[in-house]
């Protein structure tokens, strides 16, 4: 049975609090990205959140495809409806291909206890890659389907940490009227038909034998209600010189670059701010990191003026924040940044200027002077939930009152996830499977100004926030469409006239704002470093093996 705080709703045109006869009131859209329910936190902090049972517990589910890295089969089955779980056809896709891999052994042994569970091992083209995608595809008895993309493994511990969830609307079977007659090359980035094309190509990468029946079934459904762009990674090499992104999906950072080049950010005179937040930072060269940050700066060009380079922050917890979390040090086993060897410390040197706390506890930070006591803290109510979530968000300026785009993904900061730098042949090598979505304000533009605003403790933006600012530069000038990448060309670049209805889209925040930078002597959590200071449950941390 679903938890009482969970909100099961598609994000579509009807999802609004403003009545048709009130044109001057803003149309309010709840956050398309939700947070997971965290047991151990107060009920008041779990408003509008989603548990794994909320996703899997509907008795109308007839078929369930589970994609992930770590999977506890018994835990997954316990989240399904008690009366129908034995009737649901469950397909598990994981990437633990070695016969002696503990994850593979556990999955296969547990699956034997359920006649309706079938396990498939994804082909891993790269030996150093992982099957890190986290997705649930559901088919229901009412002839609808749903795509669910999450950031947590399907194990108990991960669902006591802070995770993100994106749920598509319920997708109906396609009719001749809903079937797109456009050739695939004309599908706009962020549209339902483009999402369908991209996810089918992603699933095809597993091979006909593994996912052929799934792609054939999904092909029957109408994806037009979806407002998001898919960004995924597939192991192997992709030649950027020979690939037309309008005809073939790009993976990894080239795929994200293609999406960002189709987005027009909010036009302000202040410097934008991009916040990267993840649960693992791998070994990275400064050159790779510089290139990745450069890619995150990209957007559709303005007609005039030179865009300002964004400021960057990287949100990552300290050992103290892990100690205070719901599971204490046990949460630290899922969060990784190595800081022990000379090369790891060298990497920390170029990351340190960007590092900010996950839990910016204001009482502590006021005492040490990190934040002013008069500063208003916008609380996400997730300080004590250790972060396994991965988000990359561009705010319009340093005030962080409006959002230009937001990415929720399984991909941490690593070359394995996003891809190496382009080689001399024009190829990008990717090691791992990853999946995520990007959303931005123009996806909800049906005429009039649209803003995406950060929301805290709930999914719905307020209708009594300060007035949406009138931006004369946007109202008076259309944005130049300097490329053919579609996306919001027919959506965002309309002139906004005074008196038109405004739309405010929420974006549920997992961390407090403003951010609190690290002090000079503070270090990020390192799971391989032993900690003798007890966590709140009195336990110490022996440290993972450095090997």
ZAFI-967872 format. One record per residue (C-alpha): residue in one letter; x, y, z negated. Coordinates in steps of 0.02 Angstrom, whole numbers, plus 50000, padded with zeros to 5 digits. Each point is the difference from the previous one (the first is absolute). Layout:
N
REC  residu      x      y      z
REC       a      X      Y      Z
...
// end
This chain:
547
REC  residu      x      y      z
REC       x  50000  50000  50000
REC       x  50072  50170  50049
REC       x  50059  50117  49863
REC       x  49882  50140  49960
REC       x  50125  50137  50041
REC       x  50041  49937  50175
REC       x  49929  50095  50147
REC       x  49959  49893  50152
REC       x  49970  50119  50142
REC       x  50051  50028  50179
REC       x  50080  50166  50042
REC       x  49889  50069  50137
REC       x  49898  50150  50053
REC       x  49860  49964  49876
REC       x  50118  49994  49851
REC       x  49964  50176  49940
REC       x  49923  50093  49856
REC       x  49951  50154  50099
REC       x  49821  50003  50063
REC       x  49962  50041  50183
REC       x  49905  50159  49952
REC       x  50150  50070  49905
REC       x  50122  50042  50140
REC       x  50105  50119  49895
REC       x  50043  49867  49873
REC       x  50152  49894  50040
REC       x  49976  49822  50056
REC       x  50088  49890  49872
REC       x  50086  49838  50050
REC       x  50069  49879  49869
REC       x  50181  49946  50010
REC       x  50028  49871  50137
REC       x  50142  49930  49894
REC       x  49949  49933  49830
REC       x  50096  49944  49846
REC       x  49991  49829  49922
REC       x  49914  49966  49835
REC       x  50131  49980  49863
REC       x  49953  49890  49854
REC       x  50079  50069  49843
REC       x  49953  50179  50040
REC       x  49843  50085  49933
REC       x  49841  49981  50103
REC       x  49996  50188  50023
REC       x  50161  49988  50101
REC       x  49930  49867  50117
REC       x  49863  50104  50081
REC       x  49976  49958  50185
REC       x  50137  49868  49994
REC       x  50002  49830  50085
REC       x  50048  49831  49929
REC       x  50045  49845  50098
REC       x  49833  49927  49943
REC       x  49911  50149  50077
REC       x  50076  49950  50167
REC       x  49982  49812  49989
REC       x  49850  49976  49885
REC       x  49858  50030  50122
REC       x  49897  49841  50025
REC       x  49968  50049  50181
REC       x  50182  49964  50046
REC       x  50012  49846  50112
REC       x  50181  50011  50060
REC       x  50152  50082  49922
REC       x  50174  50027  50074
REC       x  50134  50045  49873
REC       x  50168  50073  50054
REC       x  50133  50031  49868
REC       x  50173  49968  49929
REC       x  49959  49923  49830
REC       x  49836  49905  49979
REC       x  49928  49916  49846
REC       x  49866  49891  50079
REC       x  49910  49964  49835
REC       x  49994  50187  49960
REC       x  49931  50041  50172
REC       x  49866  49866  49990
REC       x  49950  50060  49826
REC       x  49958  50170  50074
REC       x  49869  49927  50116
REC       x  49817  49976  49960
REC       x  49981  49849  49887
REC       x  49853  49929  50097
REC       x  50074  50016  50174
REC       x  50191  49991  49982
REC       x  50002  49817  50053
REC       x  49905  50043  50159
REC       x  50113  50142  50059
REC       x  50125  49951  50134
REC       x  50164  50069  49932
REC       x  50153  50021  50112
REC       x  50165  50050  49918
REC       x  50144  50073  50101
REC       x  50169  50019  49912
REC       x  50182  50004  50055
REC       x  50091  49887  49877
REC       x  50067  49879  50131
REC       x  50137  49913  49901
REC       x  49944  49831  49934
REC       x  50078  50031  49829
REC       x  49926  50175  49981
REC       x  49906  50010  49836
REC       x  49863  50109  50073
REC       x  49968  49875  50141
REC       x  49999  49853  49880
REC       x  49876  50086  49882
REC       x  49884  50051  50142
REC       x  49997  49828  50079
REC       x  49977  49907  49835
REC       x  49857  50116  49947
REC       x  49915  49991  50171
REC       x  49983  49811  49982
REC       x  49873  50032  49862
REC       x  49881  50087  50121
REC       x  49931  49911  50152
REC       x  49952  50167  50079
REC       x  50175  50078  49993
REC       x  50119  49987  50148
REC       x  50179  50065  49992
REC       x  50101  50065  50147
REC       x  50182  50056  49998
REC       x  50039  50152  50106
REC       x  50146  49983  50121
REC       x  50141  50108  49934
REC       x  50108  50056  50146
REC       x  50124  50086  49882
REC       x  50083  49899  49862
REC       x  50015  50153  49886
REC       x  49819  50052  50023
REC       x  49847  49965  49894
REC       x  49816  49981  50037
REC       x  49958  50155  49898
REC       x  49833  50050  50079
REC       x  49854  50001  49878
REC       x  49832  49984  50083
REC       x  49831  49915  49982
REC       x  49886  49974  50150
REC       x  49822  49947  49958
REC       x  49859  49929  50105
REC       x  49828  50001  49921
REC       x  49836  49908  50018
REC       x  49913  50162  50053
REC       x  50106  50001  50159
REC       x  50115  50138  49941
REC       x  50189  50003  49976
REC       x  50116  50106  49894
REC       x  50186  50041  49999
REC       x  50078  50029  49828
REC       x  50180  50062  49987
REC       x  50078  50002  49827
REC       x  50171  50028  49920
REC       x  49997  49858  49872
REC       x  50050  49818  50011
REC       x  49862  49876  49960
REC       x  50069  49962  49827
REC       x  49934  50049  49828
REC       x  50142  50117  49954
REC       x  49983  50110  50154
REC       x  49818  50039  49961
REC       x  50048  50071  49830
REC       x  50110  50128  50090
REC       x  49951  50151  50102
REC       x  49952  49944  50176
REC       x  49911  50079  50148
REC       x  49856  49930  50101
REC       x  49931  50049  50171
REC       x  49836  49918  50051
REC       x  49925  50018  50171
REC       x  49813  50025  50018
REC       x  49904  49840  50030
REC       x  50023  49969  50186
REC       x  49850  49939  50100
REC       x  50005  49884  50148
REC       x  50037  50094  50159
REC       x  49859  50034  50121
REC       x  50015  50051  50181
REC       x  49960  50178  49946
REC       x  50135  50004  49866
REC       x  50132  49917  50109
REC       x  50128  50130  50055
REC       x  50012  50019  50189
REC       x  50160  50101  49987
REC       x  50165  49919  50051
REC       x  50112  49963  49848
REC       x  50122  50138  50048
REC       x  49869  50134  49965
REC       x  49956  49947  49824
REC       x  50034  50147  49885
REC       x  50116  49973  49852
REC       x  49890  49989  49846
REC       x  49847  49937  50093
REC       x  49914  49834  49969
REC       x  50038  49930  50174
REC       x  50185  50042  49978
REC       x  50000  49919  49828
REC       x  49922  49844  50075
REC       x  50129  49991  50137
REC       x  50143  50019  49878
REC       x  49941  49875  49870
REC       x  49964  49869  50134
REC       x  50175  50022  50069
REC       x  50070  49987  49824
REC       x  49905  49838  49969
REC       x  50053  49933  50171
REC       x  50181  50016  49945
REC       x  49974  49851  49884
REC       x  49966  49889  50150
REC       x  49845  49917  50072
REC       x  50018  49845  49892
REC       x  49998  50100  49838
REC       x  49877  50142  50030
REC       x  49920  49965  50169
REC       x  49829  49959  49926
REC       x  50008  50156  49891
REC       x  50038  50120  50143
REC       x  49866  49918  50108
REC       x  49871  50027  49863
REC       x  50052  50180  49961
REC       x  49989  50043  50184
REC       x  49811  49982  49986
REC       x  49981  50144  49875
REC       x  49973  50187  50022
REC       x  50141  50099  49919
REC       x  49931  50173  50045
REC       x  49955  50046  49818
REC       x  50184  49992  49949
REC       x  50092  50165  49975
REC       x  50183  49956  49974
REC       x  50157  49957  50095
REC       x  50084  49832  49974
REC       x  50187  50002  49966
REC       x  50078  49827  49991
REC       x  50166  49909  50018
REC       x  50035  49837  50091
REC       x  50167  49906  49993
REC       x  50108  50009  50155
REC       x  50069  50130  50119
REC       x  49899  50126  50099
REC       x  50076  50102  50141
REC       x  49938  50179  49988
REC       x  50057  50040  50176
REC       x  49890  49866  50077
REC       x  49848  50022  49886
REC       x  49855  50117  50039
REC       x  49916  50031  49830
REC       x  49834  50035  50087
REC       x  50002  49824  50073
REC       x  50097  49902  49869
REC       x  50004  50024  49811
REC       x  50163  50061  49925
REC       x  50053  49922  49835
REC       x  50094  50069  49850
REC       x  50062  50178  49997
REC       x  49972  50024  50188
REC       x  49816  49958  49972
REC       x  49987  50125  49858
REC       x  50090  50130  50104
REC       x  49873  49977  50140
REC       x  49856  50028  49877
REC       x  50079  50154  49919
REC       x  50030  50080  50170
REC       x  49812  49997  50027
REC       x  49958  50093  49838
REC       x  49989  50188  49986
REC       x  50043  50055  49822
REC       x  49915  50141  49909
REC       x  50082  50161  50053
REC       x  50073  50099  49856
REC       x  50145  50119  49973
REC       x  50066  49895  49856
REC       x  50114  49849  50011
REC       x  49907  49833  50006
REC       x  50043  49865  49874
REC       x  50014  49813  50039
REC       x  49993  49879  49854
REC       x  50066  49824  50024
REC       x  49948  49876  49866
REC       x  50038  49815  50000
REC       x  50042  49852  49887
REC       x  50165  49952  50079
REC       x  50146  50092  50078
REC       x  50120  49887  50095
REC       x  50181  50031  50048
REC       x  49994  50148  50120
REC       x  50130  50106  50088
REC       x  49984  50187  49991
REC       x  49987  50004  50190
REC       x  49851  49881  49998
REC       x  49916  50100  49863
REC       x  50030  50165  50090
REC       x  49924  49927  50159
REC       x  49850  49932  49905
REC       x  49968  50170  49920
REC       x  50018  50085  50169
REC       x  49869  49882  50070
REC       x  49881  50043  49857
REC       x  50014  50185  50046
REC       x  49931  49973  50175
REC       x  49827  50060  50051
REC       x  49905  50070  50147
REC       x  50075  50168  50049
REC       x  49925  50169  49961
REC       x  49972  50124  50141
REC       x  50114  50127  49917
REC       x  50123  50014  49856
REC       x  50132  49876  49945
REC       x  49937  49872  49873
REC       x  50083  50002  49831
REC       x  50101  49849  49946
REC       x  49909  49915  49855
REC       x  50067  49976  49826
REC       x  50016  49817  49950
REC       x  49971  49908  49836
REC       x  50017  49816  49955
REC       x  49890  49939  49857
REC       x  50076  49853  49905
REC       x  49986  49946  49817
REC       x  50136  50006  49868
REC       x  50035  49861  49875
REC       x  49903  50097  49869
REC       x  49846  50005  50112
REC       x  50012  49813  50027
REC       x  50014  49972  49812
REC       x  49840  50098  49970
REC       x  49899  49916  50140
REC       x  49856  49880  49969
REC       x  50111  49847  50022
REC       x  50159  50080  49934
REC       x  50159  49927  50072
REC       x  49903  49862  50087
REC       x  49944  50130  50127
REC       x  50181  50039  50038
REC       x  50022  49833  50086
REC       x  49902  50071  50148
REC       x  50092  50166  50014
REC       x  50175  50011  50073
REC       x  50138  50127  50028
REC       x  50177  49939  49966
REC       x  50117  50126  49919
REC       x  50151  49898  49942
REC       x  50133  49983  50136
REC       x  50100  50147  50073
REC       x  49901  49990  50164
REC       x  49835  49999  49905
REC       x  50054  50151  49898
REC       x  50051  50088  50160
REC       x  49825  49972  50067
REC       x  49928  50066  49838
REC       x  50101  50160  50025
REC       x  49906  50048  50159
REC       x  49832  49941  49932
REC       x  50016  50089  49831
REC       x  49950  50176  50059
REC       x  49832  49927  50055
REC       x  49965  49887  49849
REC       x  49845  50039  49897
REC       x  49914  49909  49857
REC       x  49853  49883  50023
REC       x  49925  50044  49831
REC       x  50033  50185  49972
REC       x  49945  50001  49817
REC       x  49975  50185  49970
REC       x  50023  49995  49811
REC       x  50175  49930  50024
REC       x  50043  50111  50147
REC       x  49938  50159  49915
REC       x  50115  49965  49853
REC       x  50153  49980  50110
REC       x  49953  50146  50112
REC       x  49967  49903  50161
REC       x  49828  50079  50020
REC       x  49923  50157  49931
REC       x  49872  49976  49861
REC       x  49879  50110  50098
REC       x  50007  49887  50153
REC       x  49838  49912  50040
REC       x  50032  49813  50019
REC       x  49886  49911  50122
REC       x  49993  49826  49924
REC       x  49984  49844  50107
REC       x  49973  49894  49843
REC       x  50126  49869  50056
REC       x  50152  50043  49892
REC       x  49993  49836  49905
REC       x  49970  49895  50156
REC       x  50169  49959  50075
REC       x  50005  50042  50186
REC       x  49996  49860  50128
REC       x  49907  50116  50119
REC       x  50089  50075  50152
REC       x  49945  50169  50068
REC       x  50076  50134  50110
REC       x  49905  50165  49996
REC       x  50028  50167  50086
REC       x  49929  50149  49905
REC       x  49974  50164  50092
REC       x  50108  50097  49877
REC       x  50082  49995  49829
REC       x  49836  50033  49910
REC       x  49941  49828  50060
REC       x  49818  50054  50013
REC       x  49974  49932  50176
REC       x  50062  49844  50090
REC       x  50056  49992  50182
REC       x  50009  49810  50007
REC       x  50015  49849  49885
REC       x  50074  49828  50031
REC       x  49958  49850  49891
REC       x  50103  49847  50041
REC       x  50086  49842  49942
REC       x  50165  50071  50063
REC       x  50130  50058  49875
REC       x  50153  50103  50043
REC       x  50103  49872  50093
REC       x  50072  49966  50172
REC       x  49922  49826  49994
REC       x  49827  50077  49985
REC       x  50013  50151  50115
REC       x  50136  49946  50121
REC       x  50181  50037  50034
REC       x  50059  50153  50096
REC       x  49984  49987  50189
REC       x  50147  49905  50074
REC       x  50094  50036  50162
REC       x  49872  49900  50100
REC       x  49855  50102  49932
REC       x  49943  49859  49886
REC       x  49934  50009  49822
REC       x  50022  49845  49894
REC       x  49869  49963  49865
REC       x  50015  49856  49877
REC       x  49835  49996  49904
REC       x  49812  49997  50023
REC       x  49920  50157  49926
REC       x  49831  50084  50018
REC       x  49921  50166  49951
REC       x  49888  50142  50057
REC       x  50016  50188  50028
REC       x  49857  50122  49973
REC       x  49992  50188  50030
REC       x  49866  50136  49993
REC       x  49957  50011  50185
REC       x  49932  49822  50000
REC       x  49845  50074  49915
REC       x  49987  50154  50111
REC       x  49828  50007  50078
REC       x  50007  50188  50024
REC       x  50058  50124  49869
REC       x  50150  50007  49886
REC       x  50060  49843  49913
REC       x  50114  49988  49850
REC       x  50069  49848  49913
REC       x  50025  50037  49816
REC       x  50082  49900  49861
REC       x  49876  49932  49872
REC       x  50038  49934  49827
REC       x  49908  49870  49899
REC       x  49864  49977  50131
REC       x  49979  49982  50188
REC       x  49880  50143  50039
REC       x  50066  50178  50018
REC       x  49911  50138  49904
REC       x  49880  50117  50086
REC       x  50043  50140  49880
REC       x  50187  50006  50037
REC       x  50071  50165  50058
REC       x  49933  50050  50170
REC       x  50081  49920  50150
REC       x  50125  50129  50055
REC       x  49968  50084  50165
REC       x  50155  49982  50107
REC       x  49997  50135  50132
REC       x  50140  49915  50095
REC       x  49895  49843  50018
REC       x  49836  50092  50031
REC       x  50070  50117  50131
REC       x  50120  49883  50090
REC       x  49973  49828  50068
REC       x  50140  49878  49967
REC       x  50102  49957  50152
REC       x  49984  49819  50054
REC       x  50177  49977  50063
REC       x  49996  49812  50022
REC       x  49881  49868  50062
REC       x  49993  49898  49841
REC       x  49816  50037  49975
REC       x  49957  49976  49818
REC       x  49912  50160  49953
REC       x  50007  50090  50165
REC       x  49811  50000  50012
REC       x  49974  50015  49813
REC       x  50119  50116  49912
REC       x  50033  50127  50136
REC       x  49828  50076  50008
REC       x  49988  50181  49950
REC       x  49922  50020  49829
REC       x  49866  50133  49995
REC       x  49940  50089  49843
REC       x  49838  49927  49936
REC       x  50037  49825  50060
REC       x  49982  49863  49873
REC       x  50158  49959  49904
REC       x  50054  49824  49954
REC       x  50104  49951  49851
REC       x  50077  49826  49997
REC       x  50070  49933  49837
REC       x  50167  49910  49983
REC       x  50012  49902  49838
REC       x  50168  50036  49918
REC       x  50098  49864  49909
REC       x  50117  50122  49909
REC       x  49982  50166  49910
REC       x  50034  50168  50079
REC       x  50109  50100  49990
REC       x  50142  49876  50008
REC       x  50135  49996  49867
REC       x  50178  49985  50070
REC       x  50128  49888  49918
REC       x  50121  50081  49878
REC       x  50185  49985  50044
REC       x  50027  49857  49878
REC       x  49843  49901  50044
REC       x  50010  49841  50103
REC       x  49870  49905  50101
REC       x  49945  49830  49937
REC       x  50121  49864  50054
REC       x  49933  49822  49976
REC       x  50176  49926  50000
REC       x  50056  50107  49853
REC       x  49965  49927  49826
REC       x  49905  50113  49879
REC       x  50023  49976  49813
REC       x  49872  50133  49951
REC       x  49835  49908  49966
REC       x  49846  50038  50103
REC       x  49836  50044  49913
REC       x  49969  49814  49969
REC       x  50170  49977  49917
REC       x  50082  49907  50144
REC       x  50172  50033  50074
REC       x  50052  49975  50182
REC       x  50142  49879  50042
REC       x  50013  50061  50179
REC       x  49979  49906  50161
REC       x  50150  49910  50072
REC       x  50096  50123  50109
REC       x  50016  49865  50132
// end
